[in-house]
Amino acid sequence: MSEAPYQVIAAEIRRRIEAGELAAGDRVPSTRGLVREFGVAMATATKALQVLQQQDLVHAQPGVGTVVGSPPAAVRPTREQPLELNREQVVRRAIAIADAEGLAGVSMRRIAAELGVSTMALYRYVGGKEALVLRMVDTAIGEFPFPAEPATTWRAGIETAAHLQWAAYRRHLWLASAISLSRPQALPNLLPHTDAVLRALGPFGLDGSTALYTAITVFAYVRGVALAMEAEVQAEQDTGMTADEWADEHLDPLSTMISLEGLAGFRAVFQPGFDFDYDLDRLFEFGLELVLDGLEVKLSRLR
C-alpha cells in the first residue's frame, strides 16, 4: 500500500534532517512552502508538520517558524508529568503556533499534539476553531492595554489607539488578518480601541454615522498597512531575500519599463542617486499623520 501524501512529505523532511541538510535550529519549509514544493493541499502540509512534531523532530518557534529540534523540556509534557490544561494554556499555545507559522498552521489537532492531549480534550476549554481564534485575538490585543491616564487631546487619543494596534500587529503578524473590518468581533480587549476613537471625537458633536465611519477609517488604515507585514515576512522566508534585496534585483527591469512606457511621474522621482528606503514602520507613521491631518481639516469644517 502506497504512503499517504502527508507521510511522503514527512519522510522527505525527516530524510533531510537525518542527512544533515537541515540542522538543529534550521527552519523547515512552512505549510505554504510545502504546498508549493509538493503540490498538495494546505491540510496535507499541516498534517505532515504535525507528524514531524509528534516524532519530536521539529517544533514551532514563535517569530521564526517550524524549526528542527525538540522544544525545551520545560514546555514538553511527559508521561511522568501530565499537563494540567486550562484555557489560557491552549490559547497561548495556539498563539505561539500562529506567531511561528501563521493562522494556517493552527488546528485543534496540532495544538493537541503539542500539548500531549487528545483533540477532543481541547473543546472543553475553547470550543471549536472559530471560538479559539476569537480568544487568540482578544488575548493578543490585550497585551497592549491603554494607559491609565486618558489622552488630553482628540488627536492624542486616536494616535494612542492606532499605535497600540500597530504594536499588537507588529508582535503578532497573523492578527491583522484575523480581525474583521466589516463584521467586527465583540471582544473585551478589542472594543476599547473603537471606543477610544469615539470618545476622542465626542466633543465635536458628530452624528453617529460620521463618528463610526471615522473610527472604522482609522482602524482600516492601521490594519491595512499591517496586512503587508505578514506577507513581507512570508515573502522573505520563501525567497530568502529582504525587501531591499528584492528591489535591487528588480531595479533595472523597472527602470526599463518606466522609460519604455513614458511614465513621467516615475522618471521625475527616480533620478540618478535616488535611494528609497521602504520601511513599514515609517510608512505607518507617515500615513497616520496624513489620516489625522485630513481628519483635522474635516473636524474644523464641522465646527
GIFENRA-V516723 format. One record per backbone hydrogen bond with DSSP energy under -1.0 kcal/mol. CO is the residue of the C=O (numbers start at 1). NH is the residue of the N-H. If there is no record, write none. Layout:
co:CO nh:NH
co:CO nh:NH
This chain:
co:4 nh:8
co:5 nh:9
co:6 nh:10
co:7 nh:11
co:8 nh:12
co:9 nh:13
co:10 nh:14
co:11 nh:15
co:12 nh:16
co:13 nh:17
co:14 nh:18
co:15 nh:19
co:16 nh:21
co:16 nh:22
co:17 nh:20
co:23 nh:26
co:26 nh:68
co:30 nh:34
co:31 nh:35
co:32 nh:36
co:33 nh:37
co:34 nh:38
co:35 nh:39
co:41 nh:45
co:42 nh:46
co:43 nh:47
co:44 nh:48
co:45 nh:49
co:46 nh:50
co:47 nh:51
co:48 nh:52
co:49 nh:53
co:50 nh:54
co:51 nh:55
co:52 nh:57
co:53 nh:56
co:57 nh:69
co:59 nh:67
co:61 nh:64
co:61 nh:65
co:65 nh:61
co:66 nh:28
co:67 nh:59
co:68 nh:25
co:72 nh:75
co:73 nh:76
co:81 nh:78
co:86 nh:90
co:87 nh:91
co:88 nh:92
co:89 nh:93
co:90 nh:94
co:91 nh:95
co:92 nh:96
co:93 nh:97
co:94 nh:98
co:95 nh:99
co:96 nh:100
co:97 nh:101
co:98 nh:102
co:102 nh:105
co:103 nh:106
co:107 nh:111
co:108 nh:112
co:109 nh:113
co:110 nh:114
co:111 nh:115
co:112 nh:116
co:112 nh:117
co:119 nh:122
co:122 nh:125
co:122 nh:126
co:123 nh:127
co:128 nh:132
co:129 nh:133
co:130 nh:134
co:131 nh:135
co:132 nh:136
co:133 nh:137
co:134 nh:138
co:135 nh:139
co:136 nh:140
co:137 nh:141
co:138 nh:142
co:140 nh:143
co:141 nh:144
co:153 nh:157
co:154 nh:158
co:155 nh:159
co:156 nh:160
co:157 nh:161
co:158 nh:162
co:159 nh:163
co:160 nh:164
co:161 nh:165
co:162 nh:166
co:163 nh:167
co:164 nh:168
co:165 nh:169
co:166 nh:170
co:167 nh:171
co:168 nh:172
co:172 nh:175
co:175 nh:179
co:185 nh:187
co:187 nh:190
co:187 nh:191
co:190 nh:193
co:191 nh:195
co:192 nh:196
co:193 nh:197
co:194 nh:198
co:195 nh:199
co:196 nh:200
co:197 nh:201
co:201 nh:204
co:202 nh:205
co:207 nh:211
co:208 nh:212
co:209 nh:213
co:210 nh:214
co:211 nh:215
co:212 nh:216
co:213 nh:217
co:214 nh:218
co:215 nh:219
co:216 nh:220
co:217 nh:221
co:218 nh:222
co:219 nh:223
co:220 nh:224
co:221 nh:225
co:222 nh:226
co:223 nh:227
co:225 nh:228
co:226 nh:229
co:227 nh:231
co:228 nh:232
co:229 nh:233
co:230 nh:234
co:231 nh:235
co:232 nh:236
co:233 nh:237
co:234 nh:238
co:235 nh:239
co:236 nh:240
co:242 nh:246
co:243 nh:247
co:244 nh:248
co:245 nh:249
co:246 nh:250
co:250 nh:254
co:251 nh:255
co:252 nh:256
co:253 nh:257
co:254 nh:258
co:255 nh:259
co:256 nh:260
co:257 nh:261
co:258 nh:263
co:262 nh:264
co:263 nh:267
co:264 nh:268
co:265 nh:269
co:266 nh:270
co:269 nh:271
co:271 nh:274
co:279 nh:283
co:280 nh:284
co:281 nh:285
co:282 nh:286
co:283 nh:287
co:284 nh:288
co:285 nh:289
co:286 nh:290
co:287 nh:291
co:288 nh:292
co:289 nh:293
co:290 nh:294
co:291 nh:295
co:292 nh:296
co:293 nh:297
co:294 nh:298
co:295 nh:299
co:296 nh:300
co:297 nh:301
co:298 nh:302
co:299 nh:303
